[in-house]
Amino acid sequence: MIVHIVDDNHIVLLVVGKIIKKTKLSENVYSFKNGEEALSILKRGIKDPELLPDVILLDINMPIVDGWEFLEEYKKLKPELEKDIEIYMLTSSISERDIERAAKISHVKGYITKPVTKDKIMQIKKSA
Amino acid sequence: MDTVFEFFRKLFWTESWPPRWYCGEWTDFHGWLYIFSNLAIWAAYFAIPLVMLYFVFKRKDEIPFIRIFWLFILFILACGSTHLADAMLFYYPAYRLSGLILFICALVSWAAVIGLARVMPEAIQLKSPVQLEKIINKRTRKLKELSDDLAHQNEQLTSFTDITSHNLRSPAANLVSLTNLYEDEDDPEKKEEYFQLFKEESRNMLTTLEDLYEVVKVKKNLEIKREQLDFEQVFKKVLGNISTQIENSDAKIEYDFTDCPKINYPPAYLESIFLNFLTNSIKYRSPEGKPEIFLKTREQKNGDIVLTCKDNGRGIDLDRFGEKLFKLHQTFHGNQDGRGVGLYLTKTQVESLGGSIFAESEPGKGAKFIVYFNSKPKRV
């Protein structure tokens, strides 16, 4: 299983990466500093499906392309992608507005609030 | 007293006078002109109250000065009666009755005069529909302004809730995660690494708290003291504060404050505006060539003071980032130094004093920031 973490904070990338390895969710974890970087690999994945992740953990507040903008772009890319990717929001925002907004987007599978714990990652593992 | 009593006793007597046809010399034409005109006036004077009554009953809402209205109806009826009596005298010379009708008409007429005089001051104050519409429009505009203001404040409050929800939760969550990792880890080297990160993140959190405090201070401090300031003097002070940064970047900074050299403004805010413009222009300078920054002030015809700051830096894609440009903790260049506080703070300061700030830019073509110190012109 391939996991992409998209977050501009290097501590989050490190912590989540460690937890994913500890929970044995995946050995292939890749980090992206913003939505733009994460999108570019998906675009390459159109021709090269092996690059595509199974799970994307997506932060909301990021520079250049934020989580919402990433999801807008993803919607356009989705028909061309061979893999069915599960996207989880991974954010420190506990605002109702963000939670509801994520719930309305059909290809967002879940909403995980930081701090990320083993239990939260295990949930992903169970539903995967 | 006897004559008055006799007057009423003989009110309908006609013996004392000949009918008017036989009094003096009337031609048919003259007499009938007289009779017809009087009857026509009488008919009209009785028709007018009917029309007025119709108006009163049809218009169920409150009619201003309704008592004057009734008095007028009586007045017109009384006037009409005198004309009927005048016509009647040609055949039925009851001059006493005619006299009484004239007297009643005189009383009612004067009652109308007095009544009118008494309501006159109030009537002058009465607003015409056009005036009322103007007043309503003016109040509607004021209400709209007020509701826009409230909406703006509400928006700020929401964005502030988001800020605390995200910007404070984010480092706090990291601290929790790092302590968990630290506890689970046995390798001393790894433990040390987590500890260093913990230190770094707690410092970040403190900075964020300080940033938020600055913002809250501006929002709270609506009655901050203004002072007569010299643009050049304040600008030179700011240049002095960041002289190292300017020297290191080899920036060329020029200004022209001659059009409008002075402003009445809080010194801390003006310094912060200059500081943010300068540091932004240097931070986001073009990779090719030295940064060039030009600042200018001018006074508009309406008395508003405008400051522009133009640079030759990387510029901003306003189509993509325009909405977020002045928001807190939004950075656009993936620049690690950028905390996304400066422009948010500048905007908060300028707006708290009734001004506004705009940006004009294209990627690669530099940026221009414009501050209107005292007005909110609409811009696209």
Interface residues (C-beta under 8 A of the other chain):
Chain A: D8 N9 I11 V12 L14 V15 K18 K22 K33 N34 I60 N61 P63 I64 T91 S92 S93 I94 S95 R97 T113 K114 P115 V116 T117
Chain B: T161 D162 S165 H166 R169 S170 A172 A173 N174 V176 S177 L178 N180 L181 D184 L197 E200 E201 H329 Q330 T331 F332 H333 G334 G338
